[in-house]
Amino acid sequence: MVVYMQAQQPYQVPAPPPPPVPPPRSRGPLVTALLVGLLVGGAGVGVAWALTGGTPDTDNSAGGDARGACDALAGLDESKLAPKAKVSEQEREQALYRFAGAFDLATAAAAGDSSYKPLAEAITRAHNRHRQVFEIDAEVTKELVKARKICADL
């Protein structure tokens, strides 16, 4: 009988057990702090808004629209609506936007209160005529003078 010897396996140290999992942390204090911060911040904004009375520039009435139309008209320099060769593109564009703004605001004012209809009609006639002839002719000037007189009486 022949006995073969097997090579002895080296001793292996058993792997250490995994570290214990810490118990889950409660998120209650974090959520509570977040909610308290949100409520305090919201209350602070509300108090500030109440003390200042909101924004004084905001006027959602027809009268506010009419005043806005008149302000846009007051800032309108008709000479900048002349052909492009006489003014810069930027000046012309700004004048066109002011004219369009006056038109839009006057139309909104008339839609909200019919007493602003004469203002809207004068600006609309001037605006439409300008869009037809692409210049400030006597008819456009006449309607702008009429609109500015209405604005002066507001």
Helices and strands as residue ranges (DSSP letters): H 28-52, H 62-74, G 78-81, G 84-86, H 89-112, G 114-116, H 117-133, H 138-152
